[in-house]
Amino acid sequence: MTKKPTYEELEQRVKELEKEAAKHKKTEEVMRHQAHALGERVKELNCLYGMSNLVEKKDISLEEILQGTIDLILPSWQYPEITSARIILEGKEFATENFRETTWKQTSDIRAHGERIGTVEVCYLEEKPESDDGPFLKEERNLINAIAHRLRRIIERKRAEEGLWVSEQRFRQFFENEPEYCYMISPEGVILDLNKSALKVLGYKKEELVGKSLKTIYAPEVLPKTRVLFPKWRKTGKLKDEELVIISKKGDRRTVLLSADAVKDRDGKILHSVSVQKDITDRKRAEEALRESEEKYRCLVESTEDSIYLVDRNCRYLFVNKKHLSRFTLPKGKVIGRAYSDFHSEEETKGFEEKVKEVLETRKSLSYEYRSQRDGGYFLRTLSPVKKPDGETTAVTVVSKNISERKRAEEAFRQAAALKTLTTVLENFIGDSLGNLLFIVYGQLGLCGLNDNIAQIRSNISAATQGLNELIQGTQAYQEFSSLTEGSLGDISSVALGPMLEPFLSGKPLQTYQKKRFPINPKVKLRFVYDPRQQGALSWEELPPVSGSKRAIATALQETLINAVESYDPGKGGHVMVSAKKEDRNLIIEIADTGRGMGNEERDKSQLPFFKILGMKGSARLGLGAYIARQSVEYCGGDIHIESREGVGTTASILLKVSDQVS
């Protein structure tokens, strides 16, 4: 029979049971805590695993990864229903819809290359009991740090990938669009790729060349050279400006300069080349043409009868051709490098140096005649600048042509022409002016012998004396205007033409070169005309100042107007029309009449001294007006041109240089 437990035993047993129950309760609490902690760790692992899955997605952007990470954060914290999160990266924000910044916040910096580039933030929207890190668990601190760290690695990787992609795109764009011929060649000499420029010049489609041997594109004559260059490239990884000839599908040849680099893997093994061929075909042709041109030029320079030489800025000889060298009777080595002054007088050197200086400063060619003091020969020198590509003048080329024979012929012709002119002048003077005046003188003296009236005799003698004075004044005027020198007719200045011309056209008497009054026939009208349809025509108001002497211009205008007035029959009269036009820096005054006019022979002689046209033989003037007008205009640096037709009229065109301002 079983013994009944005592009270003490029962009490002891109850205590043991209570103790065991307390122990079980504690174990359950520990297990619950561990289960919770394990659940939190699972959430953390899910978050990090989810980030890994995001990164593995093909073609996912960094922005999508950051937004996906935000979505993974919420369920990973212990109070997901009140959790909000935000990632800030370089000013750009990615946040949950419920994000609100509160005092219950956890943050972790995202750093790259030692620089802070962003932050990860987790905020509770409500207050929660204090824990390891404010209301947050220490594991959550570790998780947010792990997220920030992993984001740093993701960002760096993504940016490296993007940089690589951009770099590859840039290389591909460069490779495809480069105007030079670009290739990728394997270490075995197989064409891996080539750009559009290469395909165009070779005339192939890409699939026809990719996978083919490199020798496909090179001309047979350069293949031995390629067999030397290829091992050199494999050894050094580089080639620079190697001249080769490529051949197209149609057989066209192009000369190129080949440069090549090697693309290697991390172990230094060559993967392929990046080769560039610069087409120099046109340059080679130009160089060949230049060589041929230089050879032709050298032959021309050495075979010509002209002296050709080159001098520097200090007038030292840089080159002399055979013809010029023969004038020195010295070998070329004794001339090159020496100064012009070593072979010429001080006077000749000074003149030459001034011309060289002018060419260097103006950068323009000039020509002038020069007489050698060595042999008295005449030369036409042409000095031309030698310029660098940038336009700087570094030397002067001199071409010296011997014109001694031409000068002698010109002198003989000049003397013959002068003799002919002198003969014509004497014929005009003796046959007309002198004859007319002597006839008057002898006639008046003859009347003296037939008249006993003393007063009449005195009158006849006075008339004869006046005739002789006219003759003397005419010859003096001829002497003055035939030997004009600087200052003879006054200083050259700027002359206002309008105020000078206005009284000449008013109908008032003009003044001859003898300073005598010349009344204008009332039946002859002088007027200025302006036709805007004529190219360069000027109105009265547009007349510019001209360069010249006031006396010379006034004399030329008045003498030309007087000749125009005298061209008309005094009983009929007519019109003298004055017009003006501008050509470049010249002013042309045209004085036109519709009077008697002249034939070609008379026109050609009209500006000779003492010449009168047939219809004006009876004029009291000596036939010096047109000659003096021409001399006056030439004194001002101008010219007069005469156009005339017999029975139609005459136009005298007076050319004067335009001045810058009125004096």
C-alpha positions as CSV (number, residue, x, y, z in Angstrom):
1,M,0.0,0.0,0.0
2,T,1.4,3.3,-1.1
3,K,2.4,5.7,1.6
4,K,0.7,9.1,1.5
5,P,3.0,12.1,1.2
6,T,3.2,14.4,4.1
7,Y,2.3,18.0,4.0
8,E,5.9,19.1,4.0
9,E,6.6,16.8,1.1
10,L,3.6,18.2,-0.9
11,E,4.7,21.7,-0.2
12,Q,8.3,20.9,-1.3
13,R,6.9,19.3,-4.5
14,V,4.8,22.4,-5.2
15,K,7.8,24.6,-4.8
16,E,9.8,22.4,-7.2
17,L,6.9,22.5,-9.7
18,E,6.7,26.3,-9.4
19,K,10.4,26.5,-9.9
20,E,10.3,24.2,-12.9
21,A,7.4,26.2,-14.3
22,A,9.3,29.5,-13.9
23,K,12.3,27.9,-15.6
24,H,10.1,26.8,-18.6
25,K,8.6,30.3,-18.7
26,K,12.0,31.9,-18.9
27,T,13.0,29.4,-21.6
28,E,9.9,30.3,-23.6
29,E,10.7,34.0,-23.2
30,V,14.3,33.4,-24.5
31,M,12.9,31.4,-27.4
32,R,10.4,34.1,-28.2
33,H,13.1,36.7,-28.2
34,Q,15.4,34.6,-30.3
35,A,12.6,33.9,-32.7
36,H,11.9,37.7,-33.0
37,A,15.6,38.4,-33.4
38,L,15.8,35.7,-36.0
39,G,12.9,37.2,-37.9
40,E,14.6,40.5,-37.9
41,R,17.8,39.0,-39.3
42,V,15.7,37.3,-42.0
43,K,14.3,40.7,-42.9
44,E,17.8,42.2,-43.0
45,L,19.0,39.3,-45.2
46,N,15.9,39.8,-47.4
47,C,16.8,43.4,-47.8
48,L,20.4,42.8,-48.8
49,Y,19.4,39.8,-51.0
50,G,16.8,42.0,-52.7
51,M,19.4,44.6,-53.4
52,S,21.6,41.9,-55.0
53,N,18.7,40.9,-57.2
54,L,18.1,44.5,-58.3
55,V,21.8,44.8,-59.3
56,E,21.6,41.6,-61.3
57,K,18.7,42.8,-63.4
58,K,19.8,43.5,-67.0
59,D,19.8,47.2,-68.2
60,I,18.6,48.5,-64.8
61,S,19.5,52.1,-64.2
62,L,21.1,53.5,-61.0
63,E,17.9,55.4,-60.4
64,E,15.8,52.3,-60.5
65,I,18.2,50.5,-58.1
66,L,18.0,53.4,-55.6
67,Q,14.2,53.5,-55.8
68,G,14.0,49.7,-55.4
69,T,16.3,49.9,-52.4
70,I,13.9,52.4,-50.8
71,D,11.1,49.9,-51.3
72,L,13.2,47.1,-49.6
73,I,13.9,49.2,-46.5
74,L,10.4,49.5,-45.1
75,P,9.7,45.8,-44.4
76,S,13.3,45.4,-43.0
77,W,12.8,47.5,-39.9
78,Q,11.0,46.3,-36.8
79,Y,8.0,48.7,-37.2
80,P,7.4,48.7,-41.0
81,E,3.9,50.3,-40.6
82,I,5.4,53.5,-39.2
83,T,8.7,53.4,-41.1
84,S,9.6,55.9,-43.9
85,A,12.9,56.1,-45.8
86,R,14.8,58.4,-48.1
87,I,18.1,58.2,-50.1
88,I,19.8,61.4,-51.3
89,L,22.5,61.1,-53.9
90,E,24.3,64.2,-55.1
91,G,21.2,66.4,-54.7
92,K,18.7,63.9,-56.2
93,E,16.1,62.4,-53.8
94,F,14.5,59.0,-53.8
95,A,11.9,58.5,-51.0
96,T,8.9,56.4,-49.9
97,E,5.5,58.0,-50.5
98,N,5.0,58.5,-46.7
99,F,8.4,60.0,-46.0
100,R,8.5,62.7,-43.4
101,E,11.6,63.8,-41.5
102,T,11.1,63.3,-37.7
103,T,13.3,63.3,-34.6
104,W,13.3,59.5,-34.6
105,K,15.8,59.1,-37.4
106,Q,18.7,56.9,-38.4
107,T,21.2,58.0,-41.1
108,S,24.3,56.6,-42.8
109,D,26.5,58.4,-45.2
110,I,27.2,57.1,-48.7
111,R,30.9,57.8,-49.4
112,A,32.9,57.3,-52.6
113,H,36.7,57.9,-52.9
114,G,36.7,59.4,-49.5
115,E,34.0,62.0,-50.4
116,R,30.4,62.1,-49.0
117,I,28.1,61.8,-52.0
118,G,24.8,61.0,-50.3
119,T,22.9,59.6,-47.3
120,V,20.5,56.8,-46.4
121,E,17.8,58.0,-43.9
122,V,15.2,55.9,-42.0
123,C,12.5,57.7,-39.9
124,Y,9.8,56.5,-37.6
125,L,6.6,58.4,-38.0
126,E,5.7,57.7,-34.3
127,E,7.6,57.5,-31.1
128,K,8.7,54.1,-30.0
129,P,10.4,52.8,-26.9
130,E,14.1,53.4,-26.5
131,S,16.3,50.6,-27.7
132,D,20.0,50.3,-28.7
133,D,20.1,53.4,-31.0
134,G,17.3,55.6,-29.9
135,P,14.1,53.6,-30.9
136,F,16.2,51.5,-33.3
137,L,17.9,48.2,-32.8
138,K,21.7,47.9,-33.0
139,E,21.1,45.4,-35.9
140,E,19.2,48.1,-37.7
141,R,22.2,50.4,-37.3
142,N,24.3,47.7,-38.8
143,L,21.8,47.2,-41.6
144,I,21.6,50.8,-42.6
145,N,25.4,51.0,-42.6
146,A,25.5,47.8,-44.8
147,I,22.9,49.4,-47.2
148,A,25.0,52.6,-47.5
149,H,28.2,50.5,-48.0
150,R,26.6,48.3,-50.6
151,L,25.1,51.4,-52.4
152,R,28.6,52.9,-52.5
153,R,29.9,49.7,-54.3
154,I,26.9,49.7,-56.6
155,I,27.3,53.3,-57.5
156,E,31.0,53.0,-58.2
157,R,30.4,49.9,-60.3
158,K,27.5,51.5,-62.2
159,R,29.5,54.6,-62.9
160,A,32.4,52.5,-64.0
161,E,30.1,50.6,-66.4
162,E,28.6,53.9,-67.7
163,G,32.1,55.4,-68.1
164,L,33.2,52.3,-70.0
165,W,30.1,52.4,-72.1
166,V,30.6,56.1,-72.9
167,S,34.3,55.4,-73.6
168,E,33.3,52.5,-75.9
169,Q,30.7,54.7,-77.7
170,R,33.2,57.5,-78.1
171,F,35.8,55.1,-79.5
172,R,33.2,53.5,-81.8
173,Q,32.1,57.0,-83.1
174,F,35.7,58.0,-83.6
175,F,36.5,54.7,-85.2
176,E,33.6,54.8,-87.6
177,N,33.6,58.5,-88.4
178,E,37.3,59.2,-88.5
179,P,38.3,60.3,-92.1
180,E,41.5,58.4,-91.9
181,Y,41.4,54.6,-92.6
182,C,41.1,52.7,-89.3
183,Y,41.5,49.0,-88.6
184,M,41.5,46.4,-85.9
185,I,44.0,43.6,-86.6
186,S,44.5,40.4,-84.7
187,P,48.0,39.2,-83.6
188,E,47.7,36.6,-86.4
189,G,47.3,39.3,-89.0
190,V,43.5,38.9,-89.5
191,I,41.3,41.8,-90.1
192,L,38.8,42.1,-87.2
193,D,37.1,45.4,-88.1
194,L,37.6,48.5,-90.3
195,N,35.8,51.8,-90.6
196,K,33.7,53.4,-93.3
197,S,36.5,55.5,-94.7
198,A,38.6,52.4,-95.2
199,L,35.8,50.5,-96.8
200,K,35.0,53.4,-99.2
201,V,38.6,53.8,-100.4
202,L,39.1,50.0,-100.7
203,G,35.7,49.4,-102.5
204,Y,34.8,46.4,-100.4
205,K,31.8,45.6,-98.1
206,K,32.7,44.9,-94.5
207,E,31.8,41.2,-94.6
208,E,34.2,40.8,-97.6
209,L,37.2,41.8,-95.5
210,V,36.5,40.8,-91.9
211,G,38.3,37.6,-91.2
212,K,40.6,38.0,-94.2
213,S,44.4,38.3,-94.1
214,L,45.9,41.7,-93.9
215,K,47.8,41.1,-97.1
216,T,44.5,41.4,-99.0
217,I,44.6,45.2,-98.8
218,Y,48.3,45.8,-99.5
219,A,49.9,46.2,-102.9
220,P,52.3,43.3,-103.8
221,E,55.4,45.5,-103.9
222,V,55.0,46.4,-100.2
223,L,54.2,42.9,-98.8
224,P,57.9,42.3,-98.0
225,K,57.9,45.4,-95.9
226,T,54.7,44.3,-94.1
227,R,56.3,41.0,-93.2
228,V,59.0,43.0,-91.4
229,L,56.7,45.5,-89.7
230,F,54.2,42.9,-88.3
231,P,56.7,41.2,-86.0
232,K,58.0,44.6,-85.0
233,W,54.4,45.6,-83.9
234,R,53.9,42.3,-82.0
235,K,57.1,42.9,-80.2
236,T,56.9,46.6,-79.4
237,G,53.1,47.2,-79.6
238,K,53.7,50.3,-81.8
239,L,54.3,51.5,-85.4
240,K,54.7,55.1,-86.5
241,D,54.3,56.7,-89.9
242,E,55.4,53.7,-92.0
243,E,54.9,54.4,-95.7
244,L,52.9,51.7,-97.5
245,V,50.7,51.3,-100.6
246,I,47.2,49.9,-100.3
247,I,45.2,48.5,-103.2
248,S,41.5,48.7,-103.7
249,K,39.2,46.0,-105.1
250,K,39.4,47.7,-108.5
251,G,43.2,47.8,-108.3
252,D,43.5,51.6,-107.5
253,R,46.6,52.4,-105.4
254,R,46.8,54.8,-102.5
255,T,49.9,55.7,-100.6
256,V,49.4,55.8,-96.8
257,L,51.3,56.3,-93.6
258,L,50.6,53.5,-91.1
259,S,50.6,54.0,-87.4
260,A,49.5,51.3,-85.0
261,D,49.0,50.7,-81.2
262,A,48.2,47.5,-79.3
263,V,45.2,46.8,-77.1
264,K,46.3,44.4,-74.3
265,D,44.6,42.5,-71.6
266,R,45.5,42.8,-67.9
267,D,48.3,40.3,-68.3
268,G,49.9,42.4,-71.1
269,K,48.8,40.0,-73.8
270,I,48.0,41.7,-77.2
271,L,44.4,41.4,-78.1
272,H,44.3,43.4,-81.3
273,S,45.8,46.5,-82.9
274,V,44.2,49.9,-83.4
275,S,45.7,50.9,-86.8
276,V,45.3,54.2,-88.6
277,Q,46.3,54.8,-92.2
278,K,46.8,58.4,-93.2
279,D,46.3,58.9,-96.9
280,I,49.2,60.9,-98.4
281,T,48.5,60.1,-102.1
282,D,47.7,63.7,-102.9
283,R,50.7,65.0,-100.9
284,K,53.0,62.5,-102.7
285,R,51.6,63.6,-106.1
286,A,52.0,67.3,-105.1
287,E,55.6,66.6,-103.9
288,E,56.4,64.9,-107.2
289,A,54.8,67.8,-109.1
290,L,56.8,70.2,-107.0
291,R,60.0,68.3,-107.7
292,E,59.2,68.4,-111.4
293,S,58.3,72.1,-111.1
294,E,61.5,72.9,-109.2
295,E,63.5,71.0,-111.8
296,K,61.9,73.0,-114.6
297,Y,62.4,76.2,-112.6
298,R,66.0,75.3,-112.0
299,C,66.5,74.7,-115.7
300,L,64.8,77.9,-116.6
301,V,66.7,79.9,-114.1
302,E,70.1,78.5,-115.1
303,S,69.4,78.7,-118.9
304,T,67.9,82.2,-119.0
305,E,69.9,85.2,-120.2
306,D,68.5,87.2,-117.3
307,S,70.4,87.6,-114.1
308,I,68.5,86.0,-111.2
309,Y,69.5,86.2,-107.6
310,L,68.1,86.0,-104.1
311,V,69.1,88.3,-101.2
312,D,68.1,88.3,-97.5
313,R,67.0,91.2,-95.4
314,N,70.7,92.4,-95.1
315,C,71.2,92.2,-98.8
316,R,73.4,89.2,-98.6
317,Y,73.4,86.8,-101.6
318,L,71.5,83.6,-100.9
319,F,71.5,82.4,-104.5
320,V,72.8,83.5,-107.9
321,N,72.2,81.8,-111.3
322,K,74.9,81.2,-113.9
323,K,74.2,84.3,-115.8
324,H,74.6,86.6,-112.8
325,L,77.6,84.7,-111.6
326,S,79.3,85.4,-114.9
327,R,79.2,89.1,-114.1
328,F,81.3,88.5,-111.0
329,T,84.0,86.3,-112.7
330,L,84.1,84.5,-109.4
331,P,83.1,81.0,-108.3
332,K,79.7,80.7,-106.5
333,G,81.3,80.0,-103.2
334,K,83.0,83.4,-103.3
335,V,79.6,85.1,-103.8
336,I,77.0,83.3,-101.7
337,G,76.8,84.8,-98.2
338,R,78.5,88.0,-99.1
339,A,76.9,91.4,-99.2
340,Y,75.7,93.3,-102.2
341,S,78.0,96.2,-101.1
342,D,81.0,94.0,-101.5
343,F,80.6,94.2,-105.3
344,H,79.0,97.6,-105.9
345,S,79.6,101.2,-105.2
346,E,78.2,103.0,-102.1
347,E,75.7,104.9,-104.3
348,E,74.5,101.7,-106.0
349,T,74.3,99.9,-102.7
350,K,72.2,102.6,-101.1
351,G,69.7,102.6,-104.0
352,F,69.4,98.8,-104.0
353,E,69.0,98.6,-100.2
354,E,66.2,101.2,-100.3
355,K,64.3,99.1,-103.0
356,V,64.8,95.9,-101.0
357,K,63.5,97.6,-97.9
358,E,60.4,98.8,-99.7
359,V,59.6,95.3,-101.0
360,L,60.1,93.8,-97.5
361,E,57.8,96.4,-95.9
362,T,55.0,96.5,-98.6
363,R,55.3,92.8,-99.5
364,K,54.7,93.8,-103.1
365,S,56.8,93.5,-106.2
366,L,58.4,96.5,-107.9
367,S,60.3,97.2,-111.1
368,Y,62.7,99.9,-112.0
369,E,65.4,100.7,-114.5
370,Y,69.0,100.7,-113.3
371,R,72.3,101.6,-115.0
372,S,75.3,99.7,-113.9
373,Q,78.4,101.7,-113.0
374,R,80.5,98.7,-113.7
375,D,79.9,98.5,-117.5
376,G,77.4,101.2,-118.2
377,G,74.7,98.7,-119.2
378,Y,71.0,99.3,-118.6
379,F,68.9,96.7,-116.7
380,L,65.3,96.3,-115.8
381,R,65.2,95.0,-112.3
382,T,62.1,93.3,-110.8
383,L,62.2,92.7,-107.1
384,S,59.7,90.2,-105.6
385,P,59.1,89.2,-102.0
386,V,59.7,85.6,-100.9
387,K,57.1,84.8,-98.3
388,K,56.6,82.1,-95.7
389,P,53.2,80.3,-95.4
390,D,52.3,82.7,-92.6
391,G,52.9,85.7,-94.9
392,E,56.2,86.8,-93.4
393,T,58.6,88.1,-96.0
394,T,62.1,86.6,-95.5
395,A,64.0,87.4,-98.7
396,V,63.8,89.1,-102.1
397,T,64.2,87.6,-105.5
398,V,65.8,89.9,-108.1
399,V,65.4,89.3,-111.9
400,S,67.6,91.7,-113.8
401,K,67.0,91.9,-117.6
402,N,69.7,93.6,-119.8
403,I,67.8,96.2,-121.7
404,S,70.9,98.1,-123.1
405,E,69.9,97.3,-126.7
406,R,66.4,98.4,-126.1
407,K,67.5,101.6,-124.5
408,R,69.8,102.4,-127.4
409,A,66.9,101.8,-129.8
410,E,64.6,103.9,-127.7
411,E,67.1,106.7,-127.6
412,A,67.5,106.6,-131.3
413,F,63.7,106.6,-131.8
414,R,63.4,109.4,-129.3
415,Q,66.0,111.5,-131.1
416,A,64.3,110.8,-134.4
417,A,60.9,111.7,-133.0
418,A,62.3,114.9,-131.4
419,L,63.9,115.9,-134.7
420,K,60.6,115.3,-136.5
421,T,58.7,117.3,-133.8
422,L,61.3,120.1,-134.0
423,T,61.0,120.1,-137.8
424,T,57.2,120.3,-137.6
425,V,57.4,123.0,-134.9
426,L,59.8,125.0,-137.1
427,E,57.5,124.5,-140.1
428,N,54.5,125.7,-138.1
429,F,56.4,128.6,-136.7
430,I,58.1,129.8,-139.9
431,G,55.3,128.9,-142.2
432,D,52.4,130.3,-140.2
433,S,53.0,132.3,-137.0
434,L,56.2,134.0,-138.1
435,G,54.9,134.4,-141.7
436,N,51.7,136.0,-140.7
437,L,53.3,138.4,-138.3
438,L,56.1,139.4,-140.7
439,F,53.5,139.9,-143.4
440,I,51.8,142.4,-141.1
441,V,55.1,144.1,-140.2
442,Y,56.3,144.4,-143.8
443,G,52.9,145.5,-144.8
444,Q,52.8,148.3,-142.3
445,L,56.3,149.4,-143.1
446,G,55.5,149.4,-146.8
447,L,52.5,151.7,-146.1
448,C,54.9,154.1,-144.3
449,G,56.7,154.6,-147.7
450,L,53.5,155.3,-149.5
451,N,52.2,157.8,-147.0
452,D,53.5,161.3,-146.2
453,N,51.2,161.6,-143.1
454,I,53.4,161.5,-140.1
455,A,50.6,160.3,-137.8
456,Q,49.6,157.5,-140.1
457,I,53.2,156.5,-140.4
458,R,53.5,156.3,-136.6
459,S,50.3,154.3,-136.5
460,N,51.7,151.8,-139.1
461,I,55.0,151.5,-137.2
462,S,53.0,150.9,-133.9
463,A,51.0,148.1,-135.6
464,A,54.3,146.6,-136.8
465,T,55.8,146.9,-133.4
466,Q,52.7,145.2,-131.8
467,G,53.1,142.3,-134.2
468,L,56.7,141.9,-133.3
469,N,55.8,142.0,-129.6
470,E,53.2,139.3,-130.2
471,L,55.9,137.1,-131.8
472,I,58.4,137.8,-129.0
473,Q,55.7,137.0,-126.3
474,G,54.8,133.8,-128.1
475,T,58.3,132.6,-128.3
476,Q,58.9,133.5,-124.6
477,A,55.7,131.5,-123.6
478,Y,56.9,128.6,-125.6
479,Q,60.3,128.7,-123.9
480,E,58.6,128.9,-120.4
481,F,56.2,126.0,-120.9
482,S,58.6,123.8,-122.8
483,S,61.0,123.7,-119.9
484,L,58.9,123.6,-116.8
485,T,60.5,122.6,-113.5
486,E,59.2,122.1,-110.0
487,G,57.6,125.3,-108.8
488,S,57.5,126.9,-112.2
489,L,53.7,127.2,-112.2
490,G,53.3,127.3,-108.4
491,D,53.1,124.7,-105.7
492,I,51.1,121.5,-106.0
493,S,48.2,121.6,-103.5
494,S,44.5,120.7,-103.2
495,V,42.4,122.8,-105.6
496,A,38.6,123.3,-105.4
497,L,37.5,122.9,-109.0
498,G,33.9,124.3,-108.7
499,P,34.8,127.8,-107.6
500,M,37.5,128.0,-110.3
501,L,35.4,126.7,-113.1
502,E,32.3,128.7,-112.4
503,P,33.5,132.1,-113.8
504,F,34.9,130.4,-116.8
505,L,31.4,129.3,-117.8
506,S,29.7,132.6,-117.0
507,G,30.3,134.1,-120.5
508,K,32.7,136.7,-119.2
509,P,36.1,137.1,-121.0
510,L,38.6,134.4,-120.4
511,Q,42.4,135.0,-119.9
512,T,45.0,133.6,-122.3
513,Y,48.4,132.2,-121.3
514,Q,49.7,135.7,-122.3
515,K,47.3,137.2,-119.7
516,K,45.2,138.9,-122.4
517,R,41.4,139.1,-122.3
518,F,39.6,136.7,-124.7
519,P,36.0,137.9,-125.2
520,I,33.4,135.1,-125.6
521,N,31.3,135.3,-128.7
522,P,27.7,135.9,-127.5
523,K,26.6,133.3,-130.0
524,V,28.7,130.7,-128.2
525,K,27.1,129.3,-125.0
526,L,29.3,127.6,-122.3
527,R,27.5,125.3,-119.9
528,F,28.0,122.5,-117.4
529,V,26.0,119.3,-118.2
530,Y,25.3,116.3,-116.0
531,D,24.0,112.9,-117.3
532,P,23.3,110.6,-114.4
533,R,23.0,107.6,-116.8
534,Q,26.7,108.0,-117.6
535,Q,28.9,105.7,-115.4
536,G,30.8,107.8,-112.9
537,A,29.2,111.0,-113.9
538,L,29.4,113.9,-111.3
539,S,27.0,116.8,-110.7
540,W,28.3,120.2,-110.1
541,E,27.9,119.8,-106.3
542,E,29.8,116.5,-106.4
543,L,33.0,117.9,-108.0
544,P,35.9,116.8,-105.8
545,P,39.0,118.8,-105.1
546,V,42.0,117.9,-107.3
547,S,45.7,117.9,-106.9
548,G,47.6,120.5,-108.8
549,S,48.7,124.1,-109.2
550,K,46.0,126.7,-109.3
551,R,47.7,128.6,-112.1
552,A,48.4,125.4,-114.2
553,I,44.8,124.2,-113.9
554,A,43.3,127.6,-114.7
555,T,45.5,127.9,-117.7
556,A,44.7,124.4,-119.0
557,L,40.9,124.9,-118.6
558,Q,40.9,128.4,-120.2
559,E,43.1,127.5,-123.2
560,T,40.9,124.4,-123.8
561,L,37.7,126.5,-123.6
562,I,39.2,129.1,-125.9
563,N,40.0,126.5,-128.5
564,A,36.5,125.1,-128.3
565,V,35.0,128.6,-128.7
566,E,37.2,129.3,-131.7
567,S,36.1,126.1,-133.4
568,Y,32.8,127.7,-134.2
569,D,32.0,130.0,-137.1
570,P,31.8,133.5,-135.4
571,G,28.6,134.2,-137.3
572,K,26.8,131.1,-136.3
573,G,28.1,130.2,-132.8
574,G,27.2,127.0,-130.9
575,H,27.5,125.3,-127.6
576,V,30.5,124.3,-125.5
577,M,29.5,121.5,-123.1
578,V,31.6,120.8,-119.9
579,S,31.0,117.6,-117.9
580,A,32.8,115.6,-115.2
581,K,33.2,112.0,-114.2
582,K,35.3,110.0,-111.8
583,E,37.4,106.9,-112.5
584,D,39.1,105.4,-109.5
585,R,41.2,108.3,-108.0
586,N,41.0,110.4,-111.2
587,L,38.7,113.2,-112.2
588,I,38.1,113.7,-115.9
589,I,36.8,117.1,-117.2
590,E,35.4,116.8,-120.7
591,I,35.1,119.9,-122.8
592,A,33.2,119.2,-126.0
593,D,32.2,121.3,-129.0
594,T,30.3,120.6,-132.3
595,G,32.5,122.9,-134.3
596,R,34.8,122.3,-137.2
597,G,36.6,119.3,-135.8
598,M,39.8,117.8,-137.1
599,G,41.0,114.9,-139.2
600,N,43.4,112.3,-137.7
601,E,46.6,113.9,-138.9
602,E,45.5,117.4,-137.6
603,R,44.4,115.8,-134.3
604,D,47.8,114.1,-133.8
605,K,49.6,117.4,-134.3
606,S,47.1,119.6,-132.5
607,Q,49.1,119.7,-129.3
608,L,52.4,120.5,-130.9
609,P,53.5,124.2,-130.5
610,F,52.7,126.7,-133.2
611,F,50.2,124.4,-134.9
612,K,46.9,125.7,-136.3
613,I,44.2,123.6,-137.8
614,L,43.3,124.5,-141.4
615,G,40.1,126.3,-140.5
616,M,41.8,128.6,-138.0
617,K,44.9,129.7,-140.0
618,G,43.7,133.3,-139.9
619,S,43.5,133.4,-136.1
620,A,45.6,136.0,-134.4
621,R,46.8,133.4,-131.9
622,L,50.1,131.7,-132.4
623,G,48.9,128.1,-132.2
624,L,50.3,127.5,-128.7
625,G,47.0,127.1,-126.7
626,A,46.6,123.3,-126.9
627,Y,50.4,122.8,-126.3
628,I,50.4,125.0,-123.2
629,A,47.2,123.4,-121.9
630,R,48.9,119.9,-122.2
631,Q,52.1,121.1,-120.5
632,S,50.1,122.7,-117.7
633,V,48.1,119.5,-117.0
634,E,51.2,117.3,-117.1
635,Y,52.8,119.7,-114.6
636,C,50.0,118.6,-112.2
637,G,50.6,115.0,-112.9
638,G,47.6,114.6,-115.3
639,D,47.0,114.3,-119.0
640,I,44.9,115.5,-121.9
641,H,43.4,113.3,-124.5
642,I,41.9,114.7,-127.7
643,E,39.1,113.0,-129.7
644,S,37.9,114.7,-132.9
645,R,36.1,114.1,-136.2
646,E,36.2,116.6,-139.0
647,G,32.8,118.4,-139.4
648,V,31.5,116.7,-136.2
649,G,33.4,118.4,-133.4
650,T,36.1,117.8,-130.7
651,T,36.2,116.5,-127.2
652,A,39.2,117.3,-124.9
653,S,39.4,115.0,-121.8
654,I,41.5,116.6,-119.0
655,L,42.5,114.0,-116.4
656,L,43.5,115.3,-112.9
657,K,44.2,113.4,-109.7
658,V,41.6,113.7,-107.0
659,S,42.9,115.2,-103.8
660,D,41.8,114.3,-100.2
661,Q,40.8,117.8,-99.1
662,V,40.3,121.3,-100.3
663,S,43.2,123.6,-99.4
